[in-house]
Amino acid sequence: MTEEPIPISVGAINILEELLAKMEDMVRGARSMPLSSSAMVPRGELIEMIEGLKRALPEEVGRARSLLRDAEAVLQRAREEADKVIDRAKADRERAIAKTEIVQAAAREAERLVGTAEAHAKRIRGEAEQYVEGKLANFEVALQKTLKAVERGRARIAGRLADAEEITASEDDDD
């Protein structure tokens, strides 16, 4: 029962990618400072975009929480189903034992049913846990990629702002 992992919503990724692309375009299209590799960028717009990124991240965190709740629900349903199968097997076993003519055959069959039910329950639990682990791992990777992209964008902006401040400071010193 191996399923493809559910990707992060296209809308959330699109928002993040769009904001990062706008930030990159803004920096690439910014006016160059004379005799420097630094550029002037509109601080207010850039800060607004960074805040947009920050607002988009909680949505992904909410999706992670929702996925965890869903995983718990899947595990709980698997446990309940396994318990029902075991209970039915035990009830079958008790009925079989009650029939005196086939007591020994019924006891063997009941034990087999219980073993089969327990194996089935174990398999269901394992598949459910594997499914949930796969979903969480994929979500973790996507979140890490998003965070790295934000960190790179912030580092670029911080570096350019620092360069602009150094240039401004050196111009002030020359006066």
N, C-alpha and C positions, 0 to 999 in steps of 0.2 A: 504494500500500500504506500508506495513512494509517490508523492505528488510534487509538482513544481512549486517552488516557494512563491508566495504572493509578493510582488514588488511593491516598493513604496509608491504611493499615489503619484500619478503622472502630474497632476496639478501642483502638488507640493514641490516636486523636483523642478517643474517648469518655472515656478515662481523663483526658486533659489537660483536656477541657471540664468533666468532672465535678469535678475538683479545683479548677479556677478558679471554678466555680459555688459550690462549698462555701465557698471563701475569700470570695467576694463576699457570700454569705448571712451568713457569720460577721461580716463587717465591717458589713453593713447592720443586722444584728440585735444588734450589740454595744450595751451600755449606754452612754449618752451621759454625758460628763463634765459636771457642773453648770456652767452659764454658759459653755459651750464647744461648738464643733462637733466636738470630738474624741470618740473612743470608746475604751472599754477592750475589748481583744480578748485571748483566751487565747493567749499567746505560744507555748506548747508545741504546741498544736494547729495553729497557723498555720505554725510551723516544720516540723512533721511533713508538712503539705500541700505546702509548698515543696519539701521533700526528695522527696516523691512525684513532683512535676513533674520534678525533676532526674533521678529514676530512669527516668521515661518517655521523656525525650529521648534517652538512649543507644540505646533500642530503634529510634528513628527514624534515628539515625546508622547503626546496623547495617543497617537496611533500605536506606539510601543505598549503603552498601558492597556489599550484595548486588545491588542494581540495577546498580551499576558492573560487578560481575563478570558479571552476566547480559548486559550490553551488550557486554562484551568477547567473551563466548562467541558472541553473535549475529554480531558483526563477523567473528570467526574462522571461523564456519561459512560466512558469505557469501564470505569470501576463498577458503576451500577449495572451495566450489562453483564459484566463478568460475575458479579454477585448473583444476579438473577439466574444465569446459566448454572452456577454452582448450586443454588437453592433448588432449582428444578432437578438437577442430577441427584441431589440428596433426597428430595421427595420421591423421585423414581426409585431410588435405592430402598427407602423405607417401605414403599408399596411392594417391591419385589420380595423383600425379606418376609413380609406378612403372608405371602403365599407359600404355604408349607410344602407343596408338591415340588416346587422348583427353587427352594431356598438357596441351595449352593450355587446354582446357575445364575440366579438373580443377584446374589451377592457379588459374584465375579463381574457380571455385566454392570452393576452399579459402580463398582470400583473403577471399571474401565471408563464409564461415563464421567465419574468425578475427575479422573485423570485427564480425560479429553477436555472436559470443561475447564479445568485448571490450566492446561496447556493453552487452550483457546484464550482464556482470560489473560494469561501471561503474554501471549502474542499480541493481543489487542492493546494491552498496556504499553508494551514495547513500541508498537507502531505509533501509538498516540504520542508517546514521549519523543520518539524520533522525529515525527512530524513537527511537533512544537519546537524542538531544538533547531531544526532546519529553518523554520520561519524566523526564530529569534536570531540565528546566526546571520541570515540574509539581511535582516533589518539592522543588525549591529554594523555590518559592513557598509551598508548604505549611509547610515548615520555618521560613521567615521569618515567616509568620503566627503560628505557634506561639510562636516566640521573642519576637515583639512582644507577644503576649498575656501571656507570662510576665513580660516587662519591665514592662508596664503594671501587672500585679498586684503585682510587687515594689515598684514606685514608689509605688503607693497605700499599701501596707503601710508602707513606709519613711516616707512623709509622715505617716501617722497615728501611727506610733511616735514620730517626731520631735516632733509636736504634743503627744503625751501626755507626753513627757519635758520639754518646755518648760513645760507646765502644772504638772507635779510640781515642777520647779525653781522656778517662780514661787511656788508654795504654800510651799515650803521657805523662800524668801526672805521671805515675809510673816510667818512665825513668828518 
